[in-house]
């Protein structure tokens, strides 16, 4: 059974480390979200300039984290 994120390696609750790591992860996620939003806007702009119309959603997967964006 994998450890819970708020527990340390020994299984004891470690709220200080959990809070610090959670804030770091939230910042990384916010940066990644901004990067994906910019990329999608650029792709839509290129499609429009090329004389095409986007008819389906754009789906992307981050190679590093494996996170999917729709």
C-alpha positions in Angstrom: 0.0 0.0 0.0 1.6 3.3 -1.0 2.2 5.9 1.7 -0.3 8.7 2.1 1.2 12.1 1.0 0.9 13.6 4.5 2.9 10.8 6.1 6.7 10.5 6.2 8.6 7.4 5.2 8.0 5.8 8.6 4.2 6.4 8.4 3.9 9.2 10.8 1.9 12.4 10.0 4.2 15.2 8.8 2.0 18.2 8.1 4.9 20.7 7.7 6.5 18.8 4.9 3.1 18.0 3.3 2.1 21.7 3.3 5.4 22.8 1.8 5.4 20.1 -0.9 1.7 20.8 -1.7 2.5 24.5 -2.4 5.4 23.6 -4.6 3.2 21.2 -6.6 0.5 23.8 -7.0 3.0 26.3 -8.3 4.3 23.7 -10.8 0.8 22.9 -11.9 -0.1 26.6 -12.4 3.0 27.1 -14.5 2.2 24.0 -16.6 -1.4 25.1 -17.1 -0.2 28.5 -18.3 2.2 26.9 -20.7 -0.5 24.7 -22.1 -3.0 27.6 -22.5 -0.4 29.6 -24.4 0.4 26.6 -26.6 -3.3 26.0 -27.4 -3.8 29.7 -28.3 -0.8 29.6 -30.6 -2.0 26.4 -32.3 -5.5 27.9 -32.9 -3.9 31.1 -34.3 -1.8 29.0 -36.7 -4.8 27.0 -37.8 -6.7 30.2 -38.4 -3.9 31.9 -40.3 -3.6 28.8 -42.5 -7.2 29.1 -43.6 -8.5 26.1 -41.6 -11.0 25.7 -38.9 -10.5 23.6 -35.8 -13.5 21.2 -35.5 -12.4 19.0 -32.5 -10.8 19.5 -29.2 -7.1 19.6 -28.9 -5.7 16.9 -26.5 -2.2 17.2 -25.2 -0.1 15.0 -22.9 2.9 16.3 -21.0 5.9 14.0 -21.6 7.5 14.7 -18.2 4.5 14.3 -15.9 2.1 12.3 -18.2 -0.7 14.7 -17.4 -3.4 15.0 -20.1 -4.9 18.3 -21.1 -8.2 18.6 -23.0 
